Amino acid sequence: MIGFAQDNGFLVLSVLVFVAVVLMLEGLWAFWQLRRGPRARRLQRRLASLGGAPGRDTPSRVLRQGMVSHVPYLERRLRGLRAIESLERHLQQSGLHWTASGVLLSCALSGIAAWLLVAALLHQPAWLAACAAVLGASMPAMVLQYRRNRRLARIAQQMPEALDLLTRALRAGHAFTAGLKMAGEELADPIAGEFRAVHDEINFGVSMQQALTHLCERVPGTDVRYFVVAVLIQRDSGGNLTEILAKLSHLIRERARLVGKIRVLSSEGRMSAWVLTLLPFALGGTLYLANPKFMGPMFTDPIGVSILQYLLAMMALGVAVLRKIVRIRV
């Protein structure tokens, strides 16, 4: 054996190196699966859903709050600020797995990039570069708000179905907590995750009132507040919870039908608002592309710049008025 190893030293070394590389890759794969794999991500989402709404340090929290930043120094500095707590709450309501420091860094980088693009590359005045920087810095916040609104709207659409499932579970003789568990298992996300979080908090020893209050904090919707108030009042004063949830489901469906009818009736006004808002920019851009010399003084001459400033101010006022007209709250 020793003679074979001496005669075929290169082959033995190659085999040992191959085995070492395979073991190293297997170890890296196992480490990645442990930290970033599908099971680890599901566990992180489950723990995050159990954390409740950030910004309230009450004894009923069964898990710690979400991480503000992956950098320990920023974590210590940013933790406890009122604005960061509000941003964390919005992140939780949007369902995005971002950190508050990541959002702030994205806003800063977007603003700097927009400033450099307008001021250095396009050679525009400082006020226009400042407006572009503000718009660029607000883009991550706009994306966050869009995802938050979409998730809350999806939960509002799923709420009648969830109430019907709870009603059927109560009529079948199950307890309310068992109905919450069934809703978390049988419904689709995102409302299933919220009901699972309520059920898990109750199992960990949080009272029913506090768990439902945390649900209102995580999902600040009118329909969810109706549901929580109805359940808490029934627990204090008594009554038929099955009938209450059935009537609440019918009320939410009728309210959604009324909102849809109002959106149909106000669609013409909203379309007119979009056309009136975008038409000046589209017309100005078309004229600039067709004849730059004709539109050039509008951006370089002091009189043209003053006209643009007044026009933008009046357009902003018009957009606010049109938004107030076509936005009808139910």
Buried (B, 14 or more C-beta within 10 A) or exposed (E): EEEEEEEEEEEEEEEEEEEEEEEEEEEEEEEEEEEEBEEEEEEBBBBBBBBBBBBBEEEBBBBEBBBBBEEEEBBEBBBEBEEBBEBBBBBBBBBBEBBBBBBBBBBBEBBEBBBBBBBEEEEBEEEBBBBBBEBBBBBBBEBBEEBBEEBBEBBBEBBBBBBBBBBBBBEEEBEBBBBBBBBBEEBEBBBBBBBBBBBBBBEEEBEBBBBBBBBBBBBEBEBBBBBBEBBBEBBEEEEEBBEBBBBBBEBBBEBBEEBEEBEEEBEEEBEEBEEEBEEEEEEBEEEBEEEEEEBEEBBEEEEBBEEBEEEEEEBEEEBEEBEEEBEEEE
